Amino acid sequence: MLVQPLLTYFDSYLALNEEESAQLSSRVVERRLKRRQLVLQQGDVCRHYTFVVAGCLKLYGVDKKGTEHILQFAAESDWISDIGSFHAEQASQLYIEAIEPAVVLQLEKPDLIYLYRHYAKFDRNFRVIIENKFVALQQRVLQNISSTAEERYHSFLSQYPDLAPRLPNTQIAAYIGITPEFLSKIRKDSAAR
């Protein structure tokens, strides 16, 4: 199992000791995903926190017109989950899908609760991870209501410099809330400057 990237990830917070590393390793499940494979479908309950070892996933919703709205991208060494569905054990309104072939490690709720209760570092580490995700979400909401489309695009490029070249225009446009055609215009105008 490819658990070392996850253990290395935790080293950037509170590093795990040998026992904690072994407990985590025994509780995550490795999955290999094909491009466009769903990890979560609207209407299902989100059962996992998913850590991306390789590849890229997206968390998105689809409105009544069929338009996709991407809330999050998760590439290597990042987490993705519908946290509301996961914790409330209620049907999700969102999808999680592999944008490209991916290798992920998944942690189910009973295993996460076990780690919280028996090893304080997991409670602390996941709290910081979720707090950081919440701060990023707040910043993104503020940006979406107060920035131009061009500013949102340039912010996306600075936030995801390694991911931007891997994504088609349609995905980037769905993330920043514009049409792919308008994104092409922004790119053309930026290149002309």
Secondary structure, 3 states (H helix, E strand, C coil): CCCHHHHHHHHCCCCCCHHHHHHHHHHCEEEEECCCCEEECCCCECCEEEEEEECCEEEEEECCCCCEEEEEEECCCEEECCHHHHHHCCECCCEEEECCCEEEEEEEHHHHHHHHHHCHHHHHHHHHHHHHHHHHHHHHHHHHHHCCHHHHHHHHHHHCCCCHHHCCHHHHHHHHCCCHHHHHHHHHHHHHC
